[in-house]
Amino acid sequence: MRVKDKSIIVTGAGNGIGEGIARRLAEEGARVIVNDIHVAHGEKVVADIVAAGGRASFFAADVTKSQDMQALVAAAVARHGRLDVMVNNAGWTHRNRPALEVNEDEFDRCYAVNVKSIYLATVHAVPAFRATGGGSFINIASTAGIRPRPGLTWYNGSKGAVITTSKSLAAEFGPENIRVNCINPVFNPDTGLSAEFAGGPVDDARRAKFLATIPLGRFSSALDVANAALYLASDEAAFISGVCIEVDGARCV
Ligand SMILES: NC(=O)c1ccc[n+]([C@@H]2O[C@H](COP(=O)([O-])OP(=O)(O)OC[C@H]3O[C@@H](n4cnc5c(N)ncnc54)[C@H](O)[C@@H]3O)[C@@H](O)[C@H]2O)c1
């Protein structure tokens, strides 16, 4: 049990990568708060984890709203007595299309869900971490933040902000034993955002285009990302902060 009894929040855990992270952390002994705005999805993930013998509970919160984020952190402290790890996974993208065709509402939503959420998580979780002498943030960024493709410009920029912000927070909060790390997954064709990244249904032609850029010859899975998150959440990573783990099959273009 690599994260036994740790109190961990996973945002956007009702589906996709976040769901995979919540399941994997629970398998390794964590007490997980499954967060999402989609209540039915989040409750289903909790039911599955509990049925498998894990410990999890649901908390509905919109990560773009300060009051919601405050309540989410408070729920972890109330239910578990402490907060050890916060996985900022909830994310959103505009559909893959030329930069000038993305409207202002889409831009604002992208930055609210992907970047403002990191600000709000920091504001509300740091006091909880301080109360117990430390903690760990794991921010799900993307290869998009370091090797941007055309068509996802505003999303790419938001993930670049996640990466730089995480490194800065790691430097600032290191003296308080608060670690901040990122994970950069490459394309996963099986999540709620996949068709948006691909610019349409993930058909054979779109799959082939993405696959050609991944030397290890397959896409990332939620489990690949979850295993990296498990490491960063565990005490094995006690001296690891300010890094981005690229879970991308050596994507080089
Ligand atoms: N799928 C990929 O190819 C890929 C690649 C790299 C990075 N990522 C990142 O992985 C993370 C998870 O994405 P995914 O692909 O699993 O997508 P997904 O849509 O399957 O899951 C995202 C979840 O976040 C929830 N969510 C959205 N807005 C929210 C909000 N305001 N508050 C709380 N929850 C909210 C959604 O309801 C959904 O359940 C995102 O940060 C995404 O940018 C995905």
The ligand as an SDF file (V2000), in Angstrom:
LIG
                    3D

 44 48  0  0  0  0  0  0  0  0999 V2000
   -7.3540   13.1470  -22.7490 N   0  0  0  0  0  0  0  0  0  0  0  0
   -6.1820   13.6040  -23.1440 C   0  0  0  0  0  0  0  0  0  0  0  0
   -5.7170   13.3050  -24.2520 O   0  0  0  0  0  0  0  0  0  0  0  0
   -5.3810   14.5000  -22.2350 C   0  0  0  0  0  0  0  0  0  0  0  0
   -4.0340   14.7170  -22.5520 C   0  0  0  0  0  0  0  0  0  0  0  0
   -3.2720   15.5520  -21.7330 C   0  0  0  0  0  0  0  0  0  0  0  0
   -3.8530   16.1510  -20.6150 C   0  0  0  0  0  0  0  0  0  0  0  0
   -5.1730   15.9320  -20.3400 N   0  0  0  0  0  0  0  0  0  0  0  0
   -5.7260   16.5890  -19.1450 C   0  0  0  0  0  0  0  0  0  0  0  0
   -6.2250   15.5850  -18.2930 O   0  0  0  0  0  0  0  0  0  0  0  0
   -7.2180   16.1510  -17.4400 C   0  0  0  0  0  0  0  0  0  0  0  0
   -8.4530   15.2550  -17.4490 C   0  0  0  0  0  0  0  0  0  0  0  0
   -9.0430   15.2980  -18.7500 O   0  0  0  0  0  0  0  0  0  0  0  0
   -9.7620   14.0570  -19.4270 P   0  0  0  0  0  0  0  0  0  0  0  0
   -9.1520   13.9110  -20.7700 O   0  0  0  0  0  0  0  0  0  0  0  0
   -9.8190   12.9010  -18.5090 O   0  0  0  0  0  0  0  0  0  0  0  0
  -11.2240   14.6790  -19.6760 O   0  0  0  0  0  0  0  0  0  0  0  0
  -12.6790   14.2610  -19.1560 P   0  0  0  0  0  0  0  0  0  0  0  0
  -13.6110   15.2700  -19.7500 O   0  0  0  0  0  0  0  0  0  0  0  0
  -12.9260   12.8140  -19.4250 O   0  0  0  0  0  0  0  0  0  0  0  0
  -12.5850   14.4820  -17.5840 O   0  0  0  0  0  0  0  0  0  0  0  0
  -12.5810   15.7680  -17.0350 C   0  0  0  0  0  0  0  0  0  0  0  0
  -13.5330   15.7930  -15.8470 C   0  0  0  0  0  0  0  0  0  0  0  0
  -13.4460   17.0970  -15.2630 O   0  0  0  0  0  0  0  0  0  0  0  0
  -14.7560   17.4920  -14.8950 C   0  0  0  0  0  0  0  0  0  0  0  0
  -14.8260   18.9560  -14.8340 N   0  0  0  0  0  0  0  0  0  0  0  0
  -14.8400   19.8280  -15.8790 C   0  0  0  0  0  0  0  0  0  0  0  0
  -14.9620   21.0800  -15.4280 N   0  0  0  0  0  0  0  0  0  0  0  0
  -15.0040   21.0030  -14.0680 C   0  0  0  0  0  0  0  0  0  0  0  0
  -15.1310   21.9620  -13.0450 C   0  0  0  0  0  0  0  0  0  0  0  0
  -15.2450   23.2700  -13.3480 N   0  0  0  0  0  0  0  0  0  0  0  0
  -15.1320   21.5600  -11.7570 N   0  0  0  0  0  0  0  0  0  0  0  0
  -15.0280   20.2320  -11.4580 C   0  0  0  0  0  0  0  0  0  0  0  0
  -14.9340   19.2690  -12.3970 N   0  0  0  0  0  0  0  0  0  0  0  0
  -14.9170   19.6500  -13.6920 C   0  0  0  0  0  0  0  0  0  0  0  0
  -15.6530   16.9180  -15.9920 C   0  0  0  0  0  0  0  0  0  0  0  0
  -17.0250   16.8140  -15.5700 O   0  0  0  0  0  0  0  0  0  0  0  0
  -15.0030   15.5640  -16.2390 C   0  0  0  0  0  0  0  0  0  0  0  0
  -15.5730   14.5490  -15.4310 O   0  0  0  0  0  0  0  0  0  0  0  0
   -7.4600   17.5600  -17.9680 C   0  0  0  0  0  0  0  0  0  0  0  0
   -6.7500   18.5010  -17.1750 O   0  0  0  0  0  0  0  0  0  0  0  0
   -6.8880   17.5070  -19.3740 C   0  0  0  0  0  0  0  0  0  0  0  0
   -6.5070   18.7800  -19.8280 O   0  0  0  0  0  0  0  0  0  0  0  0
   -5.9340   15.1180  -21.1250 C   0  0  0  0  0  0  0  0  0  0  0  0
  1  2  1  0
  2  3  2  0
  2  4  1  0
  4  5  1  0
  4 44  2  0
  5  6  2  0
  6  7  1  0
  7  8  2  0
  8  9  1  0
  8 44  1  0
  9 10  1  0
  9 42  1  0
 10 11  1  0
 11 12  1  0
 11 40  1  0
 12 13  1  0
 13 14  1  0
 14 15  2  0
 14 16  1  0
 14 17  1  0
 17 18  1  0
 18 19  2  0
 18 20  1  0
 18 21  1  0
 21 22  1  0
 22 23  1  0
 23 24  1  0
 23 38  1  0
 24 25  1  0
 25 26  1  0
 25 36  1  0
 26 27  1  0
 26 35  1  0
 27 28  2  0
 28 29  1  0
 29 30  1  0
 29 35  2  0
 30 31  1  0
 30 32  2  0
 32 33  1  0
 33 34  2  0
 34 35  1  0
 36 37  1  0
 36 38  1  0
 38 39  1  0
 40 41  1  0
 40 42  1  0
 42 43  1  0
M  CHG  2   8   1  16  -1
M  END
$$$$
